[in-house]
């Protein structure tokens, strides 16, 4: 494993390692205005949701690595502490990237990138009409993290109004994750697209107390077939099944086939039972998968 002392890297080298490793990152597409009302629109991937009550998003216009200058977004917010955070989807990613061009102060990136300005209801900066979600925010604090090239400036933006396009909502009025078609930032020129075929769910262990991987037999923990993700699913159950439930699993057709075919060969039996359990986990049959691995 490569170990790097960050003090031995230039800011550009360090930024490269961190942006490739800490990814994907959501994109804050921020619109701001200066004291004269000039509009600026710029994307930032140093961004996330940090609080629900109050609802606060944080993003960071870092000082430029090459010359230590600050960005118009930061300068505008120091003059007019308001912004709109527009969420970026795939249909607007190329225009969003174009807006990151370092045009001169006073140039309207809405016009340069071809986006439509939509008047906000509460704040001065306009919204991006094309964005599936637009959040009008008041900036409550700007926290400089340093004065050297690459230093961030944390902008705490309290969300006051949220506008959501109806086409990304489900029948209950909530956002349908599969309809959002979000994009996220990776390292260099790389992005990723969140499409239905690469979405998956992981059951949250919030209402239950999982038994933990350490409660599984050693043969399961060190299985040659089961991955860490497989063990995580097995360890998220609330209790080990009763001995009678495990024994009943022997009557399952696929299990019986493995048991009959591996009489006298414990090593092969273990591997094949674990492979069967892996397939059951893929199907979402976690309780059955646990019974299968406990047969061994």
Rosetta blueprint (number, residue, H / E / L):
1 X L
2 X L
3 X L
4 X L
5 X L
6 X H
7 X H
8 X H
9 X L
10 X L
11 X H
12 X H
13 X H
14 X H
15 X H
16 X H
17 X H
18 X H
19 X H
20 X H
21 X H
22 X L
23 X L
24 X L
25 X E
26 X L
27 X L
28 X E
29 X E
30 X E
31 X E
32 X E
33 X E
34 X L
35 X L
36 X L
37 X L
38 X L
39 X E
40 X E
41 X E
42 X E
43 X E
44 X E
45 X L
46 X L
47 X E
48 X E
49 X E
50 X E
51 X E
52 X E
53 X L
54 X L
55 X E
56 X E
57 X E
58 X E
59 X E
60 X E
61 X L
62 X L
63 X L
64 X L
65 X L
66 X L
67 X L
68 X L
69 X L
70 X L
71 X L
72 X H
73 X H
74 X H
75 X H
76 X H
77 X H
78 X H
79 X H
80 X L
81 X L
82 X E
83 X E
84 X E
85 X E
86 X E
87 X E
88 X L
89 X E
90 X H
91 X H
92 X H
93 X H
94 X H
95 X H
96 X H
97 X H
98 X H
99 X H
100 X L
101 X L
102 X L
103 X L
104 X L
105 X L
106 X L
107 X L
108 X L
109 X H
110 X H
111 X H
112 X H
113 X H
114 X L
115 X L
116 X L
117 X E
118 X E
119 X L
120 X L
121 X L
122 X L
123 X L
124 X L
125 X L
126 X L
127 X E
128 X E
129 X L
130 X L
131 X L
132 X L
133 X E
134 X E
135 X E
136 X E
137 X E
138 X E
139 X E
140 X E
141 X E
142 X E
143 X E
144 X E
145 X L
146 X L
147 X L
148 X L
149 X L
150 X L
151 X L
152 X L
153 X E
154 X E
155 X E
156 X E
157 X E
158 X E
159 X E
160 X E
161 X E
162 X E
163 X E
164 X E
165 X L
166 X H
167 X H
168 X H
169 X E
170 X L
171 X L
172 X L
173 X L
174 X L
175 X E
176 X L
177 X H
178 X H
179 X H
180 X H
181 X L
182 X E
183 X E
184 X E
185 X E
186 X L
187 X L
188 X L
189 X L
190 X L
191 X E
192 X E
193 X E
194 X L
195 X L
196 X H
197 X H
198 X H
199 X L
200 X L
201 X L
202 X L
203 X L
204 X L
205 X L
206 X L
207 X L
208 X L
209 X L
210 X L
211 X L
212 X L
213 X H
214 X H
215 X H
216 X L
217 X L
218 X H
219 X H
220 X H
221 X H
222 X L
223 X L
224 X L
225 X L
226 X L
227 X L
228 X H
229 X H
230 X H
231 X H
232 X H
233 X H
234 X H
235 X L
236 X L
237 X L
238 X L
239 X L
240 X L
241 X L
242 X L
243 X H
244 X H
245 X H
246 X H
247 X H
248 X H
249 X H
250 X H
251 X H
252 X L
253 X H
254 X H
255 X H
256 X H
257 X H
258 X H
259 X H
260 X H
261 X H
262 X L
263 X L
264 X L
265 X L
266 X H
267 X H
268 X H
269 X H
270 X H
271 X H
272 X H
273 X H
274 X H
275 X H
276 X H
277 X H
278 X H
279 X H
280 X H
281 X H
282 X H
283 X L
284 X L
285 X L
286 X H
287 X H
288 X H
289 X H
290 X H
291 X H
292 X H
293 X H
294 X H
295 X H
296 X L
